[in-house]
Amino acid sequence: MICTITLDNGGEFAAHKKVSEALNAEVFFAKPYASYQRGTNENTHGIIRRIWPKKMALGDLTEAEIRETEWLINTIPRKVLGG
């Protein structure tokens, strides 16, 4: 099975080669302004932003609030996964 990861072009992914090796996955970079190349990422952001609006200080969230949102994201049925 071939695993792939598609990343944004931000500096936070400078260690992408280490990640690729650790996960045994191919890493690709999305073209700038091509959000359609990062569908799951954009969908997940949409789910998060339904709960917490943009410009909200995410650092003020409690561990319980973060865990609850993780649970929501991970339990939503997704068409791509047959759900």
mmCIF file as gemmi writes it, N, C-alpha and C atoms, coordinates in Angstrom:
data_model
loop_
_atom_site.group_PDB
_atom_site.id
_atom_site.type_symbol
_atom_site.label_atom_id
_atom_site.label_alt_id
_atom_site.label_comp_id
_atom_site.label_asym_id
_atom_site.label_entity_id
_atom_site.label_seq_id
_atom_site.pdbx_PDB_ins_code
_atom_site.Cartn_x
_atom_site.Cartn_y
_atom_site.Cartn_z
_atom_site.occupancy
_atom_site.B_iso_or_equiv
_atom_site.pdbx_formal_charge
_atom_site.auth_seq_id
_atom_site.auth_asym_id
_atom_site.pdbx_PDB_model_num
ATOM 1 N N . MET Axp A 1 ? 0.846 -1.183 0 1 0 ? 1 A 1
ATOM 2 C CA . MET Axp A 1 ? 0 0 0 1 0 ? 1 A 1
ATOM 3 C C . MET Axp A 1 ? 0.89 1.245 0 1 0 ? 1 A 1
ATOM 4 N N . ILE Axp A 2 ? 0.604 2.152 -0.883 1 0 ? 2 A 1
ATOM 5 C CA . ILE Axp A 2 ? 1.358 3.398 -0.978 1 0 ? 2 A 1
ATOM 6 C C . ILE Axp A 2 ? 0.634 4.461 -0.169 1 0 ? 2 A 1
ATOM 7 N N . CYS Axp A 3 ? 1.353 5.092 0.738 1 0 ? 3 A 1
ATOM 8 C CA . CYS Axp A 3 ? 0.796 6.187 1.532 1 0 ? 3 A 1
ATOM 9 C C . CYS Axp A 3 ? 1.389 7.489 1.028 1 0 ? 3 A 1
ATOM 10 N N . THR Axp A 4 ? 0.544 8.511 0.981 1 0 ? 4 A 1
ATOM 11 C CA . THR Axp A 4 ? 1.015 9.822 0.546 1 0 ? 4 A 1
ATOM 12 C C . THR Axp A 4 ? 0.523 10.88 1.519 1 0 ? 4 A 1
ATOM 13 N N . ILE Axp A 5 ? 1.248 11.967 1.57 1 0 ? 5 A 1
ATOM 14 C CA . ILE Axp A 5 ? 0.876 13.125 2.372 1 0 ? 5 A 1
ATOM 15 C C . ILE Axp A 5 ? 1.021 14.338 1.47 1 0 ? 5 A 1
ATOM 16 N N . THR Axp A 6 ? 0.006 15.19 1.454 1 0 ? 6 A 1
ATOM 17 C CA . THR Axp A 6 ? 0.085 16.429 0.687 1 0 ? 6 A 1
ATOM 18 C C . THR Axp A 6 ? 0.139 17.578 1.67 1 0 ? 6 A 1
ATOM 19 N N . LEU Axp A 7 ? 1.171 18.395 1.564 1 0 ? 7 A 1
ATOM 20 C CA . LEU Axp A 7 ? 1.409 19.479 2.506 1 0 ? 7 A 1
ATOM 21 C C . LEU Axp A 7 ? 1.235 20.842 1.853 1 0 ? 7 A 1
ATOM 22 N N . ASP Axp A 8 ? 1 21.845 2.711 1 0 ? 8 A 1
ATOM 23 C CA . ASP Axp A 8 ? 1.061 23.228 2.264 1 0 ? 8 A 1
ATOM 24 C C . ASP Axp A 8 ? 2.522 23.571 2.043 1 0 ? 8 A 1
ATOM 25 N N . ASN Axp A 9 ? 2.778 24.769 1.599 1 0 ? 9 A 1
ATOM 26 C CA . ASN Axp A 9 ? 4.144 25.179 1.311 1 0 ? 9 A 1
ATOM 27 C C . ASN Axp A 9 ? 4.773 26 2.427 1 0 ? 9 A 1
ATOM 28 N N . GLY Axp A 10 ? 4.234 25.884 3.635 1 0 ? 10 A 1
ATOM 29 C CA . GLY Axp A 10 ? 4.737 26.666 4.755 1 0 ? 10 A 1
ATOM 30 C C . GLY Axp A 10 ? 6.053 26.143 5.306 1 0 ? 10 A 1
ATOM 31 N N . GLY Axp A 11 ? 6.759 27.01 5.991 1 0 ? 11 A 1
ATOM 32 C CA . GLY Axp A 11 ? 8.034 26.666 6.596 1 0 ? 11 A 1
ATOM 33 C C . GLY Axp A 11 ? 7.928 25.611 7.682 1 0 ? 11 A 1
ATOM 34 N N . GLU Axp A 12 ? 6.717 25.411 8.217 1 0 ? 12 A 1
ATOM 35 C CA . GLU Axp A 12 ? 6.533 24.407 9.266 1 0 ? 12 A 1
ATOM 36 C C . GLU Axp A 12 ? 6.764 22.987 8.754 1 0 ? 12 A 1
ATOM 37 N N . PHE Axp A 13 ? 6.869 22.831 7.445 1 0 ? 13 A 1
ATOM 38 C CA . PHE Axp A 13 ? 7.097 21.512 6.861 1 0 ? 13 A 1
ATOM 39 C C . PHE Axp A 13 ? 8.535 21.344 6.361 1 0 ? 13 A 1
ATOM 40 N N . ALA Axp A 14 ? 9.453 22.111 6.928 1 0 ? 14 A 1
ATOM 41 C CA . ALA Axp A 14 ? 10.846 22.046 6.494 1 0 ? 14 A 1
ATOM 42 C C . ALA Axp A 14 ? 11.449 20.657 6.715 1 0 ? 14 A 1
ATOM 43 N N . ALA Axp A 15 ? 10.946 19.927 7.705 1 0 ? 15 A 1
ATOM 44 C CA . ALA Axp A 15 ? 11.485 18.592 8.004 1 0 ? 15 A 1
ATOM 45 C C . ALA Axp A 15 ? 10.678 17.497 7.314 1 0 ? 15 A 1
ATOM 46 N N . HIS Axp A 16 ? 10.114 17.812 6.163 1 0 ? 16 A 1
ATOM 47 C CA . HIS Axp A 16 ? 9.243 16.856 5.479 1 0 ? 16 A 1
ATOM 48 C C . HIS Axp A 16 ? 9.955 15.556 5.12 1 0 ? 16 A 1
ATOM 49 N N . LYS Axp A 17 ? 11.248 15.612 4.88 1 0 ? 17 A 1
ATOM 50 C CA . LYS Axp A 17 ? 11.972 14.374 4.542 1 0 ? 17 A 1
ATOM 51 C C . LYS Axp A 17 ? 12.007 13.417 5.728 1 0 ? 17 A 1
ATOM 52 N N . LYS Axp A 18 ? 12.193 13.939 6.93 1 0 ? 18 A 1
ATOM 53 C CA . LYS Axp A 18 ? 12.185 13.102 8.131 1 0 ? 18 A 1
ATOM 54 C C . LYS Axp A 18 ? 10.81 12.48 8.34 1 0 ? 18 A 1
ATOM 55 N N . VAL Axp A 19 ? 9.768 13.268 8.118 1 0 ? 19 A 1
ATOM 56 C CA . VAL Axp A 19 ? 8.396 12.766 8.262 1 0 ? 19 A 1
ATOM 57 C C . VAL Axp A 19 ? 8.142 11.667 7.241 1 0 ? 19 A 1
ATOM 58 N N . SER Axp A 20 ? 8.564 11.907 6.022 1 0 ? 20 A 1
ATOM 59 C CA . SER Axp A 20 ? 8.392 10.928 4.952 1 0 ? 20 A 1
ATOM 60 C C . SER Axp A 20 ? 9.054 9.603 5.299 1 0 ? 20 A 1
ATOM 61 N N . GLU Axp A 21 ? 10.268 9.679 5.796 1 0 ? 21 A 1
ATOM 62 C CA . GLU Axp A 21 ? 10.997 8.464 6.157 1 0 ? 21 A 1
ATOM 63 C C . GLU Axp A 21 ? 10.372 7.766 7.357 1 0 ? 21 A 1
ATOM 64 N N . ALA Axp A 22 ? 9.976 8.525 8.365 1 0 ? 22 A 1
ATOM 65 C CA . ALA Axp A 22 ? 9.403 7.948 9.582 1 0 ? 22 A 1
ATOM 66 C C . ALA Axp A 22 ? 8.078 7.249 9.307 1 0 ? 22 A 1
ATOM 67 N N . LEU Axp A 23 ? 7.292 7.796 8.385 1 0 ? 23 A 1
ATOM 68 C CA . LEU Axp A 23 ? 5.972 7.236 8.077 1 0 ? 23 A 1
ATOM 69 C C . LEU Axp A 23 ? 5.982 6.332 6.852 1 0 ? 23 A 1
ATOM 70 N N . ASN Axp A 24 ? 7.131 6.237 6.205 1 0 ? 24 A 1
ATOM 71 C CA . ASN Axp A 24 ? 7.243 5.476 4.97 1 0 ? 24 A 1
ATOM 72 C C . ASN Axp A 24 ? 6.164 5.914 3.97 1 0 ? 24 A 1
ATOM 73 N N . ALA Axp A 25 ? 6.095 7.212 3.766 1 0 ? 25 A 1
ATOM 74 C CA . ALA Axp A 25 ? 5.079 7.792 2.884 1 0 ? 25 A 1
ATOM 75 C C . ALA Axp A 25 ? 5.732 8.799 1.944 1 0 ? 25 A 1
ATOM 76 N N . GLU Axp A 26 ? 5.166 8.917 0.77 1 0 ? 26 A 1
ATOM 77 C CA . GLU Axp A 26 ? 5.627 9.934 -0.18 1 0 ? 26 A 1
ATOM 78 C C . GLU Axp A 26 ? 5.01 11.27 0.204 1 0 ? 26 A 1
ATOM 79 N N . VAL Axp A 27 ? 5.786 12.331 0.113 1 0 ? 27 A 1
ATOM 80 C CA . VAL Axp A 27 ? 5.309 13.665 0.45 1 0 ? 27 A 1
ATOM 81 C C . VAL Axp A 27 ? 5.219 14.498 -0.827 1 0 ? 27 A 1
ATOM 82 N N . PHE Axp A 28 ? 4.101 15.158 -0.983 1 0 ? 28 A 1
ATOM 83 C CA . PHE Axp A 28 ? 3.88 16.068 -2.098 1 0 ? 28 A 1
ATOM 84 C C . PHE Axp A 28 ? 3.507 17.427 -1.533 1 0 ? 28 A 1
ATOM 85 N N . PHE Axp A 29 ? 3.771 18.469 -2.288 1 0 ? 29 A 1
ATOM 86 C CA . PHE Axp A 29 ? 3.393 19.81 -1.872 1 0 ? 29 A 1
ATOM 87 C C . PHE Axp A 29 ? 2.307 20.327 -2.798 1 0 ? 29 A 1
ATOM 88 N N . ALA Axp A 30 ? 1.27 20.905 -2.187 1 0 ? 30 A 1
ATOM 89 C CA . ALA Axp A 30 ? 0.177 21.479 -2.965 1 0 ? 30 A 1
ATOM 90 C C . ALA Axp A 30 ? 0.646 22.754 -3.646 1 0 ? 30 A 1
ATOM 91 N N . LYS Axp A 31 ? 0.054 23.035 -4.776 1 0 ? 31 A 1
ATOM 92 C CA . LYS Axp A 31 ? 0.351 24.291 -5.456 1 0 ? 31 A 1
ATOM 93 C C . LYS Axp A 31 ? -0.251 25.437 -4.646 1 0 ? 31 A 1
ATOM 94 N N . PRO Axp A 32 ? 0.416 26.588 -4.63 1 0 ? 32 A 1
ATOM 95 C CA . PRO Axp A 32 ? -0.145 27.734 -3.914 1 0 ? 32 A 1
ATOM 96 C C . PRO Axp A 32 ? -1.546 28.081 -4.434 1 0 ? 32 A 1
ATOM 97 N N . TYR Axp A 33 ? -2.439 28.385 -3.521 1 0 ? 33 A 1
ATOM 98 C CA . TYR Axp A 33 ? -3.823 28.779 -3.825 1 0 ? 33 A 1
ATOM 99 C C . TYR Axp A 33 ? -4.625 27.674 -4.507 1 0 ? 33 A 1
ATOM 100 N N . ALA Axp A 34 ? -4.226 26.424 -4.317 1 0 ? 34 A 1
ATOM 101 C CA . ALA Axp A 34 ? -4.953 25.292 -4.906 1 0 ? 34 A 1
ATOM 102 C C . ALA Axp A 34 ? -5.537 24.448 -3.777 1 0 ? 34 A 1
ATOM 103 N N . SER Axp A 35 ? -6.51 24.992 -3.059 1 0 ? 35 A 1
ATOM 104 C CA . SER Axp A 35 ? -7.074 24.303 -1.9 1 0 ? 35 A 1
ATOM 105 C C . SER Axp A 35 ? -7.696 22.959 -2.281 1 0 ? 35 A 1
ATOM 106 N N . TYR Axp A 36 ? -8.107 22.809 -3.53 1 0 ? 36 A 1
ATOM 107 C CA . TYR Axp A 36 ? -8.695 21.541 -3.971 1 0 ? 36 A 1
ATOM 108 C C . TYR Axp A 36 ? -7.691 20.391 -3.902 1 0 ? 36 A 1
ATOM 109 N N . GLN Axp A 37 ? -6.405 20.711 -3.817 1 0 ? 37 A 1
ATOM 110 C CA . GLN Axp A 37 ? -5.388 19.666 -3.705 1 0 ? 37 A 1
ATOM 111 C C . GLN Axp A 37 ? -5.219 19.185 -2.262 1 0 ? 37 A 1
ATOM 112 N N . ARG Axp A 38 ? -5.911 19.847 -1.332 1 0 ? 38 A 1
ATOM 113 C CA . ARG Axp A 38 ? -5.839 19.471 0.074 1 0 ? 38 A 1
ATOM 114 C C . ARG Axp A 38 ? -7.26 19.317 0.617 1 0 ? 38 A 1
ATOM 115 N N . GLY Axp A 39 ? -8.037 18.487 -0.016 1 0 ? 39 A 1
ATOM 116 C CA . GLY Axp A 39 ? -9.456 18.353 0.311 1 0 ? 39 A 1
ATOM 117 C C . GLY Axp A 39 ? -9.749 17.998 1.753 1 0 ? 39 A 1
ATOM 118 N N . THR Axp A 40 ? -9.097 16.98 2.294 1 0 ? 40 A 1
ATOM 119 C CA . THR Axp A 40 ? -9.355 16.581 3.675 1 0 ? 40 A 1
ATOM 120 C C . THR Axp A 40 ? -8.974 17.691 4.634 1 0 ? 40 A 1
ATOM 121 N N . ASN Axp A 41 ? -7.869 18.349 4.364 1 0 ? 41 A 1
ATOM 122 C CA . ASN Axp A 41 ? -7.421 19.458 5.196 1 0 ? 41 A 1
ATOM 123 C C . ASN Axp A 41 ? -8.458 20.57 5.226 1 0 ? 41 A 1
ATOM 124 N N . GLU Axp A 42 ? -8.936 20.96 4.059 1 0 ? 42 A 1
ATOM 125 C CA . GLU Axp A 42 ? -9.912 22.04 3.984 1 0 ? 42 A 1
ATOM 126 C C . GLU Axp A 42 ? -11.24 21.635 4.62 1 0 ? 42 A 1
ATOM 127 N N . ASN Axp A 43 ? -11.642 20.384 4.442 1 0 ? 43 A 1
ATOM 128 C CA . ASN Axp A 43 ? -12.874 19.894 5.054 1 0 ? 43 A 1
ATOM 129 C C . ASN Axp A 43 ? -12.764 19.924 6.574 1 0 ? 43 A 1
ATOM 130 N N . THR Axp A 44 ? -11.627 19.488 7.095 1 0 ? 44 A 1
ATOM 131 C CA . THR Axp A 44 ? -11.423 19.479 8.541 1 0 ? 44 A 1
ATOM 132 C C . THR Axp A 44 ? -11.415 20.897 9.098 1 0 ? 44 A 1
ATOM 133 N N . HIS Axp A 45 ? -10.789 21.816 8.403 1 0 ? 45 A 1
ATOM 134 C CA . HIS Axp A 45 ? -10.821 23.221 8.837 1 0 ? 45 A 1
ATOM 135 C C . HIS Axp A 45 ? -12.251 23.732 8.886 1 0 ? 45 A 1
ATOM 136 N N . GLY Axp A 46 ? -13.06 23.341 7.902 1 0 ? 46 A 1
ATOM 137 C CA . GLY Axp A 46 ? -14.465 23.755 7.88 1 0 ? 46 A 1
ATOM 138 C C . GLY Axp A 46 ? -15.216 23.252 9.096 1 0 ? 46 A 1
ATOM 139 N N . ILE Axp A 47 ? -14.96 22.014 9.485 1 0 ? 47 A 1
ATOM 140 C CA . ILE Axp A 47 ? -15.61 21.442 10.669 1 0 ? 47 A 1
ATOM 141 C C . ILE Axp A 47 ? -15.176 22.204 11.916 1 0 ? 47 A 1
ATOM 142 N N . ILE Axp A 48 ? -13.884 22.454 12.033 1 0 ? 48 A 1
ATOM 143 C CA . ILE Axp A 48 ? -13.369 23.176 13.199 1 0 ? 48 A 1
ATOM 144 C C . ILE Axp A 48 ? -13.958 24.578 13.267 1 0 ? 48 A 1
ATOM 145 N N . ARG Axp A 49 ? -14.043 25.246 12.134 1 0 ? 49 A 1
ATOM 146 C CA . ARG Axp A 49 ? -14.541 26.626 12.11 1 0 ? 49 A 1
ATOM 147 C C . ARG Axp A 49 ? -16.047 26.721 12.348 1 0 ? 49 A 1
ATOM 148 N N . ARG Axp A 50 ? -16.787 25.614 12.221 1 0 ? 50 A 1
ATOM 149 C CA . ARG Axp A 50 ? -18.201 25.631 12.614 1 0 ? 50 A 1
ATOM 150 C C . ARG Axp A 50 ? -18.318 25.745 14.129 1 0 ? 50 A 1
ATOM 151 N N . ILE Axp A 51 ? -17.305 25.237 14.824 1 0 ? 51 A 1
ATOM 152 C CA . ILE Axp A 51 ? -17.309 25.245 16.282 1 0 ? 51 A 1
ATOM 153 C C . ILE Axp A 51 ? -16.591 26.477 16.824 1 0 ? 51 A 1
ATOM 154 N N . TRP Axp A 52 ? -15.401 26.742 16.299 1 0 ? 52 A 1
ATOM 155 C CA . TRP Axp A 52 ? -14.584 27.857 16.756 1 0 ? 52 A 1
ATOM 156 C C . TRP Axp A 52 ? -14.329 28.798 15.592 1 0 ? 52 A 1
ATOM 157 N N . PRO Axp A 53 ? -14.844 30.011 15.655 1 0 ? 53 A 1
ATOM 158 C CA . PRO Axp A 53 ? -14.7 30.942 14.523 1 0 ? 53 A 1
ATOM 159 C C . PRO Axp A 53 ? -13.268 31.412 14.31 1 0 ? 53 A 1
ATOM 160 N N . LYS Axp A 54 ? -12.997 31.897 13.095 1 0 ? 54 A 1
ATOM 161 C CA . LYS Axp A 54 ? -11.683 32.467 12.783 1 0 ? 54 A 1
ATOM 162 C C . LYS Axp A 54 ? -11.401 33.609 13.746 1 0 ? 54 A 1
ATOM 163 N N . LYS Axp A 55 ? -10.16 33.878 13.97 1 0 ? 55 A 1
ATOM 164 C CA . LYS Axp A 55 ? -9.654 34.921 14.857 1 0 ? 55 A 1
ATOM 165 C C . LYS Axp A 55 ? -9.896 34.625 16.33 1 0 ? 55 A 1
ATOM 166 N N . MET Axp A 56 ? -10.458 33.449 16.639 1 0 ? 56 A 1
ATOM 167 C CA . MET Axp A 56 ? -10.611 33.054 18.028 1 0 ? 56 A 1
ATOM 168 C C . MET Axp A 56 ? -9.247 32.606 18.554 1 0 ? 56 A 1
ATOM 169 N N . ALA Axp A 57 ? -8.945 32.946 19.787 1 0 ? 57 A 1
ATOM 170 C CA . ALA Axp A 57 ? -7.67 32.568 20.393 1 0 ? 57 A 1
ATOM 171 C C . ALA Axp A 57 ? -7.729 31.092 20.781 1 0 ? 57 A 1
ATOM 172 N N . LEU Axp A 58 ? -7.206 30.232 19.92 1 0 ? 58 A 1
ATOM 173 C CA . LEU Axp A 58 ? -7.271 28.794 20.177 1 0 ? 58 A 1
ATOM 174 C C . LEU Axp A 58 ? -6.445 28.39 21.393 1 0 ? 58 A 1
ATOM 175 N N . GLY Axp A 59 ? -5.492 29.201 21.778 1 0 ? 59 A 1
ATOM 176 C CA . GLY Axp A 59 ? -4.687 28.921 22.956 1 0 ? 59 A 1
ATOM 177 C C . GLY Axp A 59 ? -5.476 28.981 24.251 1 0 ? 59 A 1
ATOM 178 N N . ASP Axp A 60 ? -6.655 29.58 24.209 1 0 ? 60 A 1
ATOM 179 C CA . ASP Axp A 60 ? -7.493 29.687 25.403 1 0 ? 60 A 1
ATOM 180 C C . ASP Axp A 60 ? -8.389 28.471 25.614 1 0 ? 60 A 1
ATOM 181 N N . LEU Axp A 61 ? -8.369 27.529 24.678 1 0 ? 61 A 1
ATOM 182 C CA . LEU Axp A 61 ? -9.227 26.354 24.794 1 0 ? 61 A 1
ATOM 183 C C . LEU Axp A 61 ? -8.717 25.416 25.886 1 0 ? 61 A 1
ATOM 184 N N . THR Axp A 62 ? -9.663 24.745 26.538 1 0 ? 62 A 1
ATOM 185 C CA . THR Axp A 62 ? -9.284 23.762 27.544 1 0 ? 62 A 1
ATOM 186 C C . THR Axp A 62 ? -8.97 22.435 26.857 1 0 ? 62 A 1
ATOM 187 N N . GLU Axp A 63 ? -8.269 21.576 27.576 1 0 ? 63 A 1
ATOM 188 C CA . GLU Axp A 63 ? -7.966 20.243 27.054 1 0 ? 63 A 1
ATOM 189 C C . GLU Axp A 63 ? -9.255 19.492 26.736 1 0 ? 63 A 1
ATOM 190 N N . ALA Axp A 64 ? -10.27 19.66 27.58 1 0 ? 64 A 1
ATOM 191 C CA . ALA Axp A 64 ? -11.561 18.98 27.369 1 0 ? 64 A 1
ATOM 192 C C . ALA Axp A 64 ? -12.228 19.469 26.088 1 0 ? 64 A 1
ATOM 193 N N . GLU Axp A 65 ? -12.169 20.755 25.806 1 0 ? 65 A 1
ATOM 194 C CA . GLU Axp A 65 ? -12.762 21.295 24.575 1 0 ? 65 A 1
ATOM 195 C C . GLU Axp A 65 ? -12.046 20.75 23.345 1 0 ? 65 A 1
ATOM 196 N N . ILE Axp A 66 ? -10.75 20.652 23.426 1 0 ? 66 A 1
ATOM 197 C CA . ILE Axp A 66 ? -9.977 20.124 22.298 1 0 ? 66 A 1
ATOM 198 C C . ILE Axp A 66 ? -10.303 18.651 22.086 1 0 ? 66 A 1
ATOM 199 N N . ARG Axp A 67 ? -10.345 17.867 23.156 1 0 ? 67 A 1
ATOM 200 C CA . ARG Axp A 67 ? -10.667 16.433 23.054 1 0 ? 67 A 1
ATOM 201 C C . ARG Axp A 67 ? -12.068 16.222 22.483 1 0 ? 67 A 1
ATOM 202 N N . GLU Axp A 68 ? -13.016 17.046 22.894 1 0 ? 68 A 1
ATOM 203 C CA . GLU Axp A 68 ? -14.386 16.928 22.383 1 0 ? 68 A 1
ATOM 204 C C . GLU Axp A 68 ? -14.436 17.179 20.872 1 0 ? 68 A 1
ATOM 205 N N . THR Axp A 69 ? -13.692 18.174 20.426 1 0 ? 69 A 1
ATOM 206 C CA . THR Axp A 69 ? -13.656 18.467 18.996 1 0 ? 69 A 1
ATOM 207 C C . THR Axp A 69 ? -12.923 17.381 18.229 1 0 ? 69 A 1
ATOM 208 N N . GLU Axp A 70 ? -11.853 16.843 18.807 1 0 ? 70 A 1
ATOM 209 C CA . GLU Axp A 70 ? -11.167 15.705 18.174 1 0 ? 70 A 1
ATOM 210 C C . GLU Axp A 70 ? -12.15 14.553 17.983 1 0 ? 70 A 1
ATOM 211 N N . TRP Axp A 71 ? -12.916 14.266 19.02 1 0 ? 71 A 1
ATOM 212 C CA . TRP Axp A 71 ? -13.891 13.172 18.95 1 0 ? 71 A 1
ATOM 213 C C . TRP Axp A 71 ? -14.894 13.437 17.833 1 0 ? 71 A 1
ATOM 214 N N . LEU Axp A 72 ? -15.397 14.672 17.761 1 0 ? 72 A 1
ATOM 215 C CA . LEU Axp A 72 ? -16.362 15.029 16.717 1 0 ? 72 A 1
ATOM 216 C C . LEU Axp A 72 ? -15.766 14.819 15.334 1 0 ? 72 A 1
ATOM 217 N N . ILE Axp A 73 ? -14.576 15.329 15.118 1 0 ? 73 A 1
ATOM 218 C CA . ILE Axp A 73 ? -13.925 15.208 13.808 1 0 ? 73 A 1
ATOM 219 C C . ILE Axp A 73 ? -13.713 13.739 13.441 1 0 ? 73 A 1
ATOM 220 N N . ASN Axp A 74 ? -13.279 12.942 14.403 1 0 ? 74 A 1
ATOM 221 C CA . ASN Axp A 74 ? -12.946 11.539 14.132 1 0 ? 74 A 1
ATOM 222 C C . ASN Axp A 74 ? -14.159 10.626 14.034 1 0 ? 74 A 1
ATOM 223 N N . THR Axp A 75 ? -15.342 11.089 14.427 1 0 ? 75 A 1
ATOM 224 C CA . THR Axp A 75 ? -16.528 10.229 14.371 1 0 ? 75 A 1
ATOM 225 C C . THR Axp A 75 ? -17.532 10.658 13.307 1 0 ? 75 A 1
ATOM 226 N N . ILE Axp A 76 ? -17.267 11.738 12.61 1 0 ? 76 A 1
ATOM 227 C CA . ILE Axp A 76 ? -18.163 12.155 11.522 1 0 ? 76 A 1
ATOM 228 C C . ILE Axp A 76 ? -18.018 11.164 10.37 1 0 ? 76 A 1
ATOM 229 N N . PRO Axp A 77 ? -19.121 10.59 9.901 1 0 ? 77 A 1
ATOM 230 C CA . PRO Axp A 77 ? -19.023 9.683 8.74 1 0 ? 77 A 1
ATOM 231 C C . PRO Axp A 77 ? -18.504 10.445 7.521 1 0 ? 77 A 1
ATOM 232 N N . ARG Axp A 78 ? -17.603 9.829 6.802 1 0 ? 78 A 1
ATOM 233 C CA . ARG Axp A 78 ? -17.027 10.475 5.612 1 0 ? 78 A 1
ATOM 234 C C . ARG Axp A 78 ? -17.252 9.59 4.387 1 0 ? 78 A 1
ATOM 235 N N . LYS Axp A 79 ? -17.734 10.22 3.365 1 0 ? 79 A 1
ATOM 236 C CA . LYS Axp A 79 ? -18.034 9.501 2.116 1 0 ? 79 A 1
ATOM 237 C C . LYS Axp A 79 ? -16.808 8.774 1.59 1 0 ? 79 A 1
ATOM 238 N N . VAL Axp A 80 ? -15.651 9.412 1.662 1 0 ? 80 A 1
ATOM 239 C CA . VAL Axp A 80 ? -14.422 8.827 1.142 1 0 ? 80 A 1
ATOM 240 C C . VAL Axp A 80 ? -14.057 7.528 1.877 1 0 ? 80 A 1
ATOM 241 N N . LEU Axp A 81 ? -14.54 7.385 3.12 1 0 ? 81 A 1
ATOM 242 C CA . LEU Axp A 81 ? -14.263 6.201 3.912 1 0 ? 81 A 1
ATOM 243 C C . LEU Axp A 81 ? -15.452 5.225 3.92 1 0 ? 81 A 1
ATOM 244 N N . GLY Axp A 82 ? -16.45 5.498 3.069 1 0 ? 82 A 1
ATOM 245 C CA . GLY Axp A 82 ? -17.6 4.623 2.966 1 0 ? 82 A 1
ATOM 246 C C . GLY Axp A 82 ? -18.647 4.85 4.044 1 0 ? 82 A 1
ATOM 247 N N . GLY Axp A 83 ? -18.561 6.007 4.733 1 0 ? 83 A 1
ATOM 248 C CA . GLY Axp A 83 ? -19.476 6.274 5.852 1 0 ? 83 A 1
ATOM 249 C C . GLY Axp A 83 ? -20.645 7.124 5.517 1 0 ? 83 A 1
